Amino acid sequence: MKEDQVLYNVGDDVCSINLIHEKQINNAKKEMLNEDIYMQLSETFRLFGNPTRLKIMTLLSAEDLCVCDICEILDMSQSAVSHQLRTLRGQNLVKYKKEGKQARYSLADKHVIEILKIGIEHTLE
């Protein structure tokens, strides 16, 4: 054993020697983003961490729906659904358009659909 390699009494899930891989570290560091981006990303994933919001996004991945439709499907009050939609809209996960006296909601873009789809597929594996 070399002098700079220290053997630790640890499990199989951690390194038993301290060996730094400069090339891999430099490659990985290139993928790091600005701290503000990580904060925004964290907030986005936090919103995905609520079962009611996930249900709403699942419904909207199948069909554009008005608030009344979502309330009916989820058996929730309009104020509760509106609150969740406002939260999702604030993070640009859903959007709406007014149609007369109704607000029709949809997912903001294909990225939201992909995140939701991948999350469901991963969970079902």
Backbone as a printed PyTorch tensor [residue, N CA C, xyz], in Angstrom:
tensor([[[  0.8470,  -1.1820,   0.0000],
         [  0.0000,   0.0000,   0.0000],
         [  0.8870,   1.2380,   0.0000]],

        [[  0.5240,   2.2120,  -0.8350],
         [  1.2790,   3.4600,  -0.9190],
         [  1.0150,   4.3100,   0.3100]],

        [[  1.9110,   5.2450,   0.5490],
         [  1.8420,   6.1070,   1.7130],
         [  0.5800,   6.9810,   1.7280]],

        [[  0.1390,   7.4560,   0.5330],
         [ -1.0300,   8.3410,   0.4740],
         [ -2.3570,   7.5960,   0.4450]],

        [[ -2.3050,   6.2740,   0.4440],
         [ -3.5200,   5.4680,   0.4570],
         [ -3.7490,   4.9410,   1.8680]],

        [[ -4.7790,   5.4690,   2.5140],
         [ -5.0860,   5.0670,   3.8770],
         [ -6.2680,   4.1230,   3.8400]],

        [[ -6.1690,   3.0020,   4.5020],
         [ -7.2410,   2.0140,   4.5470],
         [ -8.1470,   2.3210,   5.7350]],

        [[ -9.4340,   2.4610,   5.4640],
         [-10.4060,   2.7470,   6.5070],
         [-11.2760,   1.5220,   6.7300]],

        [[-11.7820,   1.3900,   7.9160],
         [-12.6840,   0.2970,   8.2460],
         [-14.1060,   0.7640,   7.9590]],

        [[-14.5230,   0.5490,   6.6980],
         [-15.8350,   1.0170,   6.2620],
         [-16.5310,  -0.0860,   5.4800]],

        [[-17.7990,   0.1430,   5.1620],
         [-18.5640,  -0.8250,   4.3880],
         [-18.2090,  -0.7770,   2.9180]],

        [[-18.8500,  -1.6490,   2.1450],
         [-18.6010,  -1.7300,   0.7140],
         [-19.1410,  -0.5320,  -0.0610]],

        [[-19.9700,   0.2830,   0.5650],
         [-20.6180,   1.3720,  -0.1630],
         [-19.8300,   2.6790,  -0.1640]],

        [[-18.6440,   2.6730,   0.3940],
         [-17.7760,   3.8460,   0.3760],
         [-16.3680,   3.4210,  -0.0130]],

        [[-15.5460,   4.3840,  -0.4090],
         [-14.1600,   4.0780,  -0.7750],
         [-13.3890,   3.6270,   0.4560]],

        [[-12.5560,   2.6310,   0.2790],
         [-11.7070,   2.1970,   1.3890],
         [-10.3230,   2.8210,   1.2920]],

        [[-10.0860,   3.5890,   0.2250],
         [ -8.8480,   4.3640,   0.0870],
         [ -9.2110,   5.7570,  -0.3820]],

        [[ -8.3480,   6.6860,  -0.1010],
         [ -8.5640,   8.0670,  -0.5440],
         [ -7.7030,   8.2810,  -1.7830]],

        [[ -8.2890,   8.0750,  -2.9520],
         [ -7.5840,   8.2100,  -4.2200],
         [ -8.3730,   9.1850,  -5.0910]],

        [[ -7.7820,  10.3180,  -5.3740],
         [ -8.4510,  11.3730,  -6.1320],
         [ -8.2420,  11.1380,  -7.6290]],

        [[ -9.3210,  11.2410,  -8.4130],
         [ -9.2840,  11.0540,  -9.8620],
         [ -9.4800,  12.4160, -10.5180]],

        [[ -8.3850,  13.1150, -10.7830],
         [ -8.4260,  14.4930, -11.2740],
         [ -9.2340,  14.6470, -12.5600]],

        [[ -9.0350,  13.7620, -13.5280],
         [ -9.7300,  13.8810, -14.8080],
         [-11.2480,  13.7970, -14.6160]],

        [[-11.7090,  12.8190, -13.8460],
         [-13.1400,  12.6570, -13.6000],
         [-13.7080,  13.8560, -12.8300]],

        [[-12.9360,  14.3420, -11.8640],
         [-13.3800,  15.5060, -11.0840],
         [-13.5470,  16.7150, -12.0000]],

        [[-12.5560,  16.9640, -12.8470],
         [-12.6290,  18.1060, -13.7630],
         [-13.7940,  17.9790, -14.7320]],

        [[-14.0320,  16.7670, -15.2560],
         [-15.1740,  16.5450, -16.1490],
         [-16.4910,  16.7930, -15.4200]],

        [[-16.6050,  16.3000, -14.2110],
         [-17.8340,  16.4710, -13.4330],
         [-18.0660,  17.9430, -13.0830]],

        [[-16.9930,  18.6480, -12.7220],
         [-17.1180,  20.0720, -12.3640],
         [-17.6550,  20.9040, -13.5150]],

        [[-17.3520,  20.5060, -14.7410],
         [-17.8360,  21.2420, -15.9120],
         [-19.3630,  21.2190, -15.9960]],

        [[-19.9930,  20.2430, -15.3820],
         [-21.4470,  20.1070, -15.4250],
         [-22.1470,  20.9120, -14.3340]],

        [[-21.3990,  21.4550, -13.3920],
         [-21.9880,  22.2260, -12.3020],
         [-22.6110,  23.5090, -12.8430]],

        [[-23.7390,  23.8830, -12.2600],
         [-24.4830,  25.0610, -12.6850],
         [-24.3530,  26.1700, -11.6470]],

        [[-24.8510,  27.3320, -11.9880],
         [-24.9070,  28.4750, -11.0950],
         [-25.7920,  28.1240,  -9.8870]],

        [[-25.4480,  28.6350,  -8.7140],
         [-26.2000,  28.3500,  -7.4860],
         [-27.6760,  28.7360,  -7.6120]],

        [[-27.9700,  29.8370,  -8.3140],
         [-29.3620,  30.2590,  -8.5070],
         [-30.1570,  29.2120,  -9.2890]],

        [[-29.5120,  28.5820, -10.2490],
         [-30.1760,  27.5360, -11.0350],
         [-30.5310,  26.3600, -10.1240]],

        [[-29.6170,  25.9830,  -9.2300],
         [-29.9090,  24.8810,  -8.3080],
         [-31.0560,  25.2390,  -7.3620]],

        [[-31.1450,  26.4890,  -6.9680],
         [-32.2490,  26.9190,  -6.1070],
         [-33.5780,  26.8090,  -6.8520]],

        [[-33.6000,  27.2610,  -8.1030],
         [-34.8230,  27.1820,  -8.9040],
         [-35.2000,  25.7310,  -9.1800]],

        [[-34.2090,  24.9230,  -9.4970],
         [-34.4540,  23.5060,  -9.7580],
         [-34.9920,  22.8030,  -8.5170]],

        [[-34.4250,  23.1350,  -7.3790],
         [-34.8900,  22.5710,  -6.1130],
         [-36.3580,  22.9220,  -5.8710]],

        [[-36.7230,  24.1590,  -6.1600],
         [-38.1100,  24.5950,  -5.9940],
         [-39.0290,  23.8410,  -6.9530]],

        [[-38.5810,  23.6450,  -8.1780],
         [-39.3800,  22.8910,  -9.1510],
         [-39.6380,  21.4770,  -8.6390]],

        [[-38.5830,  20.8110,  -8.1820],
         [-38.7540,  19.4460,  -7.6930],
         [-39.5730,  19.3980,  -6.4040]],

        [[-39.4960,  20.4450,  -5.5940],
         [-40.3250,  20.5020,  -4.3890],
         [-41.8030,  20.4800,  -4.7780]],

        [[-42.1330,  21.1960,  -5.8510],
         [-43.5270,  21.2220,  -6.2960],
         [-43.9810,  19.8530,  -6.7830]],

        [[-43.0780,  19.0910,  -7.3500],
         [-43.4040,  17.7290,  -7.7690],
         [-43.5630,  16.7920,  -6.5660]],

        [[-43.1960,  17.2570,  -5.3900],
         [-43.2490,  16.4290,  -4.1870],
         [-44.5930,  16.4290,  -3.4790]],

        [[-45.6240,  16.9620,  -4.0980],
         [-46.9480,  17.0280,  -3.4840],
         [-47.9150,  16.1660,  -4.2890]],

        [[-48.5630,  15.1710,  -3.6450],
         [-49.4620,  14.2670,  -4.3810],
         [-50.6020,  14.9730,  -5.1110]],

        [[-51.1750,  16.0120,  -4.5250],
         [-52.2710,  16.7190,  -5.1940],
         [-51.7800,  17.4040,  -6.4600]],

        [[-50.6320,  18.0610,  -6.3800],
         [-50.0900,  18.7080,  -7.5720],
         [-49.7320,  17.6760,  -8.6400]],

        [[-49.2090,  16.5310,  -8.2230],
         [-48.9090,  15.4610,  -9.1850],
         [-50.1810,  14.9710,  -9.8710]],

        [[-51.2530,  14.8400,  -9.1210],
         [-52.5280,  14.4230,  -9.7150],
         [-52.9950,  15.4470, -10.7470]],

        [[-52.9070,  16.7080, -10.3890],
         [-53.3290,  17.7680, -11.3140],
         [-52.4810,  17.7200, -12.5800]],

        [[-51.1790,  17.5930, -12.4260],
         [-50.3030,  17.5550, -13.6000],
         [-50.5650,  16.3040, -14.4430]],

        [[-50.8740,  15.1870, -13.7980],
         [-51.2060,  13.9640, -14.5400],
         [-52.4700,  14.1800, -15.3660]],

        [[-53.4760,  14.7910, -14.7670],
         [-54.7090,  15.0880, -15.4980],
         [-54.4230,  15.9980, -16.6930]],

        [[-53.6080,  17.0270, -16.4620],
         [-53.3100,  17.9900, -17.5220],
         [-52.3950,  17.4100, -18.5980]],

        [[-51.7090,  16.3300, -18.2750],
         [-50.8860,  15.6840, -19.3070],
         [-51.7690,  14.9350, -20.3040]],

        [[-52.9930,  14.6170, -19.8900],
         [-53.9210,  13.8980, -20.7660],
         [-54.8480,  14.8430, -21.5170]],

        [[-55.1900,  15.9710, -20.8730],
         [-56.2370,  16.8390, -21.4340],
         [-56.1410,  18.2240, -20.8110]],

        [[-56.3350,  19.2600, -21.6030],
         [-56.4840,  20.6050, -21.0530],
         [-57.8170,  20.6420, -20.3140]],

        [[-57.8110,  21.1840, -19.1020],
         [-59.0180,  21.1670, -18.2760],
         [-59.2400,  22.5150, -17.6100]],

        [[-60.5040,  22.8350, -17.3800],
         [-60.8130,  24.0320, -16.6050],
         [-60.7950,  23.6570, -15.1210]],

        [[-60.7640,  24.6590, -14.2900],
         [-60.7000,  24.4450, -12.8460],
         [-61.8710,  23.5810, -12.3740]],

        [[-63.0580,  23.8400, -12.9150],
         [-64.2460,  23.0670, -12.5190],
         [-64.0740,  21.5700, -12.8100]],

        [[-63.4870,  21.2700, -13.9680],
         [-63.2580,  19.8660, -14.3390],
         [-62.2950,  19.1930, -13.3510]],

        [[-61.2340,  19.8930, -13.0090],
         [-60.2520,  19.3330, -12.0720],
         [-60.8910,  19.1120, -10.7040]],

        [[-61.6950,  20.0720, -10.2630],
         [-62.4100,  19.9400,  -8.9790],
         [-63.2950,  18.7000,  -8.9790]],

        [[-64.0040,  18.5000, -10.0660],
         [-64.9190,  17.3590, -10.1840],
         [-64.1450,  16.0380, -10.1380]],

        [[-63.0710,  15.9590, -10.8870],
         [-62.2980,  14.7120, -10.9580],
         [-61.6610,  14.3910,  -9.6050]],

        [[-61.0920,  15.3910,  -8.9510],
         [-60.3590,  15.1610,  -7.7010],
         [-61.2330,  15.2890,  -6.4550]],

        [[-62.4970,  15.6620,  -6.6530],
         [-63.4210,  15.8660,  -5.5400],
         [-62.8250,  16.8410,  -4.5200]],

        [[-62.4220,  17.9860,  -5.0400],
         [-61.8290,  19.0270,  -4.2100],
         [-62.5590,  20.3380,  -4.4490]],

        [[-62.4280,  21.2640,  -3.5120],
         [-63.0530,  22.5820,  -3.6650],
         [-62.2980,  23.4090,  -4.7070]],

        [[-62.9910,  24.3730,  -5.2710],
         [-62.3760,  25.2290,  -6.2660],
         [-61.2300,  26.0350,  -5.6650]],

        [[-61.3790,  26.4690,  -4.4220],
         [-60.3050,  27.2490,  -3.8060],
         [-59.0540,  26.3970,  -3.5930]],

        [[-59.2350,  25.1260,  -3.2240],
         [-58.0810,  24.2400,  -3.0170],
         [-57.3560,  23.9610,  -4.3400]],

        [[-58.1250,  23.7020,  -5.3830],
         [-57.5380,  23.4420,  -6.7020],
         [-56.8800,  24.7070,  -7.2390]],

        [[-57.5470,  25.8390,  -7.1000],
         [-56.9920,  27.1050,  -7.5770],
         [-55.6750,  27.4250,  -6.8830]],

        [[-55.6010,  27.1420,  -5.5900],
         [-54.3610,  27.3770,  -4.8400],
         [-53.2180,  26.5420,  -5.4260]],

        [[-53.4840,  25.2670,  -5.6940],
         [-52.4440,  24.3930,  -6.2570],
         [-52.0460,  24.8500,  -7.6610]],

        [[-53.0200,  25.2470,  -8.4530],
         [-52.7260,  25.7240,  -9.8060],
         [-51.9070,  27.0120,  -9.7760]],

        [[-52.2180,  27.9000,  -8.8350],
         [-51.4490,  29.1370,  -8.6920],
         [-49.9930,  28.8210,  -8.3470]],

        [[-49.8100,  27.8500,  -7.4650],
         [-48.4630,  27.4300,  -7.0750],
         [-47.7110,  26.8710,  -8.2800]],

        [[-48.3670,  26.0160,  -9.0440],
         [-47.7400,  25.4280, -10.2370],
         [-47.4630,  26.4900, -11.3010]],

        [[-48.3730,  27.4230, -11.4410],
         [-48.1920,  28.5010, -12.4110],
         [-47.0210,  29.3890, -12.0280]],

        [[-46.8400,  29.6100, -10.7290],
         [-45.7450,  30.4460, -10.2440],
         [-44.3740,  29.8950, -10.5990]],

        [[-44.2880,  28.6020, -10.7940],
         [-43.0140,  27.9740, -11.1620],
         [-43.0050,  27.6050, -12.6500]],

        [[-43.9760,  28.1130, -13.3850],
         [-44.0710,  27.8930, -14.8340],
         [-44.2120,  26.4100, -15.1990]],

        [[-44.9810,  25.6710, -14.3970],
         [-45.2410,  24.2680, -14.7010],
         [-46.5750,  24.0860, -15.4160]],

        [[-47.5080,  25.0030, -15.1700],
         [-48.7820,  25.0000, -15.8880],
         [-49.0420,  26.4060, -16.4210]],

        [[-49.9240,  26.4760, -17.4000],
         [-50.3450,  27.7620, -17.9500],
         [-51.8580,  27.6880, -18.1580]],

        [[-52.4530,  28.8350, -18.3690],
         [-53.8960,  28.8470, -18.6260],
         [-54.2250,  29.8760, -19.6880]],

        [[-55.3970,  29.6700, -20.2510],
         [-55.9460,  30.6830, -21.1510],
         [-57.4130,  30.8300, -20.7910]],

        [[-57.8660,  32.0660, -20.8840],
         [-59.2640,  32.3540, -20.5890],
         [-60.1050,  32.0110, -21.8020]],

        [[-61.1960,  31.2970, -21.5600],
         [-62.1840,  31.0000, -22.5900],
         [-63.5240,  31.4530, -22.0410]],

        [[-63.8770,  32.6630, -22.3720],
         [-65.1000,  33.2360, -21.8130],
         [-64.9260,  33.4500, -20.3180]],

        [[-65.7570,  32.7730, -19.5430],
         [-65.6890,  32.9080, -18.0870],
         [-64.9000,  31.7730, -17.4390]],

        [[-64.2950,  30.9350, -18.2470],
         [-63.5280,  29.8110, -17.7190],
         [-62.0390,  29.9880, -17.9780]],

        [[-61.2520,  29.3980, -17.0800],
         [-59.7990,  29.3470, -17.2530],
         [-59.4420,  27.8940, -17.5570]],

        [[-58.8650,  27.6640, -18.7280],
         [-58.4980,  26.3120, -19.1700],
         [-56.9970,  26.1360, -18.9740]],

        [[-56.6440,  25.1160, -18.1990],
         [-55.2460,  24.8760, -17.8400],
         [-54.6270,  23.7730, -18.6860]],

        [[-53.3180,  23.9120, -18.8880],
         [-52.5230,  22.8810, -19.5600],
         [-51.1260,  22.9020, -18.9440]],

        [[-50.3580,  21.8660, -19.2140],
         [-48.9760,  21.8670, -18.7600],
         [-48.2090,  22.9040, -19.5780]],

        [[-47.2160,  23.5080, -18.9820],
         [-46.5260,  24.6420, -19.5910],
         [-45.7910,  24.2840, -20.8730]],

        [[-45.1670,  23.1120, -20.9000],
         [-44.4160,  22.7270, -22.0950],
         [-44.0810,  21.2400, -22.0420]],

        [[-43.4070,  20.7690, -23.0790],
         [-43.0920,  19.3400, -23.1820],
         [-42.1380,  18.8760, -22.0820]],

        [[-41.3450,  19.7790, -21.5290],
         [-40.4120,  19.3870, -20.4760],
         [-41.1510,  18.9110, -19.2240]],

        [[-42.2320,  19.5870, -18.8840],
         [-43.0240,  19.2000, -17.7140],
         [-43.6110,  17.8100, -17.9410]],

        [[-44.1030,  17.5740, -19.1450],
         [-44.6560,  16.2620, -19.4880],
         [-43.5710,  15.1890, -19.3710]],

        [[-42.3800,  15.4900, -19.8670],
         [-41.2750,  14.5230, -19.8240],
         [-40.8570,  14.2110, -18.3950]],

        [[-40.7320,  15.2450, -17.5490],
         [-40.3570,  15.0310, -16.1460],
         [-41.3880,  14.1440, -15.4620]],

        [[-42.6590,  14.4560, -15.6670],
         [-43.7380,  13.6780, -15.0650],
         [-43.7120,  12.2390, -15.5710]],

        [[-43.5860,  12.0660, -16.8680],
         [-43.5710,  10.7340, -17.4770],
         [-42.3890,   9.9060, -16.9720]],

        [[-41.2220,  10.4960, -16.9350],
         [-40.0370,   9.7800, -16.4680],
         [-40.1740,   9.4110, -14.9990]],

        [[-40.7160,  10.3250, -14.1930],
         [-40.9390,  10.0290, -12.7770],
         [-41.8950,   8.8680, -12.5760]],

        [[-42.9630,   8.8420, -13.3530],
         [-43.9390,   7.7460, -13.2530],
         [-43.2940,   6.4410, -13.6940]],

        [[-42.5780,   6.4660, -14.8210],
         [-41.9180,   5.2480, -15.3040],
         [-40.9240,   4.7170, -14.2820]],

        [[-40.1540,   5.6140, -13.6780],
         [-39.1690,   5.1900, -12.6720],
         [-39.8610,   4.5670, -11.4650]],

        [[-40.9460,   5.1690, -11.0310],
         [-41.6940,   4.6670,  -9.8710],
         [-42.2980,   3.2920, -10.1460]],

        [[-42.7450,   3.0660, -11.3760],
         [-43.3930,   1.8060, -11.7300],
         [-42.3940,   0.6710, -12.0050]],

        [[-41.1000,   0.9750, -12.1080],
         [-40.1090,  -0.0740, -12.3790],
         [-40.0270,  -1.0670, -11.2450]]])
